Amino acid sequence: MDNKPDTMTDKPRKTLSLGRKTDKSDGTSPSGSKTIAGKRIIRREASTTPSPPRNKPAKGKAPRKKPAASKKVVIPPSTIRAQELDQQLQGHFGAWRDHLPLAVGIEKAIFRYISTNHISASKRVVQQLLHRHTSTMQYLHNLMQQPLRYHLDGSPAGEVIPTERESAALKLASLPPT
């Protein structure tokens, strides 16, 4: 620090210096820290501050856990709409109820049914419903056994091709046994 005389009291005034002080010439300090290239390195085992004690349970006793709060199961609205639409389709169409192989592009017929009956259902609801319906064991089994596809009203709509049968067999084999 530099000492400069103060003009009012003629006492030397202390000034602030920004340089780092090193404790020893070799770069180590008594606290276990070391200075290399202007950076101070502190070794963990040489740290003088003790770590806080850990809370260990007494031997033979397990710590008590808080009872788990019952989580409320929230069902998305799209799932609820899909279930309602599934019940309505089962009530009106035998091909849907019997899980017969459905015609390609059947979602157009489902959308027509939705619009004529003023049912509230989105594209996501119909896709979710069709995925769930066509992934059931009964539908996959009928897809392997039936030679034809059907419209919702039960009229034939085309043939089931062999690759679709093979795909159904693979999906059926991958489903867990019930």
N, C-alpha and C positions, 0 to 999 in steps of 0.2 A: 504494500500500500504506500502510496505517496503521501508525504506530509507537506502541505502547502499552508503558508500562514494566512490566517483569516484577518481581513483588514479591520474588522471591528474590535475583535478581542485580542488580536495578535497571538492567538493560540494555533498550534498546528491543527489542520483539519484532515480527517481521514477520508480517503476516497476509495471507491469500490473498484476492485480489479476483477476481471472475468476469467482469469487463467486458472487452471486446475492445479491443485496442490497434490503432490505425491508424498506419501509418508516415508518411503525408503527409496534409495537410489536403484535397487534391483527391480522395482515395480510391484513388490508385494507389500501389503499392509498387515498390521497385527491381527486384523479381524478375519483374515483368510481371503481377502479380495486381492486381485492382481490386475495391474493396468498394462494393457498391451495396445500400442498404437492409439493411445488416447481413450481407449474404452476400458471400463472397469468390469472385470469378470469376477463373480462371486461364486465360490464353490459351495455346494449344498451341504456337504458334511461339515464344513467349517463355519456354517452359519451360527451366530451366537443366539439368535432368537429361537426359543423352543416352539415346536409345532403344537397346536392345540390338542388336548387329549381327545381320543375317540371314545364315543359312548359304546362300550361293549356290554352285552347282556351278561348277567350272572350265569355261571356254568349250570347246566341242567334246566334252565328256563329259557324258553323261546320268547322272543319279543311279541307282544300282543299286536295284532293287526286290526285296523279298523274294519268293521263289517262293510262289505262292498255295497254301495248304494245300488238299488235296483234300477237298471237302465230301462227307460221306456223305449220300446220298440216302435220305431216310426216307419210306417209303410208309405212309400212314395205314392202320390196321387195317380201316377201313370199305372202303377201296379193294380190299384183299386179299380180304375176304369177298365183295365184289361180283364180283370176277373169278372166284372159286371157284363162286359161285352161277350165274354166266353159263355156265361150262363144264358144270355139271350140267344146266341147262335146255336147253342145246344138245344134250346127250346124250339127253335124254328126250323132247323135243318138237320135231317137225318145223316147226311154225309159227314157233317161236322161232329155230331154226337157219336157216330160209329167209328170215328177216326179213319175214314176211308182216305186213300191217296187223293189229294186235292189237285185241281187243275193248275197249270202254270199260269201265273198272273192272277191268282185268286184274290189278291188284295184289292183289285179294282171292284170286284163283286162285293167285297166286304165294305168298301167305302160307299158303294151305291146303297147298300143296306143301311149304313149309318146315316146317310143323308136323307133317305126316304122316311126313316123312323125317328129323325131328329134326335139322334144320340150324340152326346158330347164325347168325342174320341179323336185323338190326334194321330198323326202318322207314326209317331213313336209308340203309341199304345197298340196300334195294329201290328207293327213290326214285332213288338215284344210278345203280343198274343200269338202271332204266327210262329215265332221261334219256339215258344213254350209248347204250343200244340204239336208242331212237327218234330219235336225232340222227345216225345213220350215213347215209351216202349211199345204201346199198342199201335201207334201210328207207324213206327218203323217196321214193326212186324207185318202190318197190313200192306205197307209199301213193298215188302219183299214177296208177299203172297198174291196180291191182287194184280191182274194183268192190265187193268185200266185205271185212269185217273178220273175224278168226278168233279162236277160243279157243285155248288152248295145245295142246289135243289135235287141232286142225285142223278142227273143225266150224265152220260159218259162224255169225257172231254179229251181223250187221247190215251196213248199207251204209256206204260212205265218202261223206260229203256233199261237195258242190262246194267249200264254203269250206275244208274240211280239205285238199282237193287244192291249192287256191290257196296256202294256208299252207305246205304241203310244198314247192311250187314256189319260193316266196320263200326258204325256208330252204335249199333245195338251191342256189339261185342265190347265196346269201350265203356258202356254204362255199367254202374255197379249193380250187382245182383240184389234183388229185393226179396 
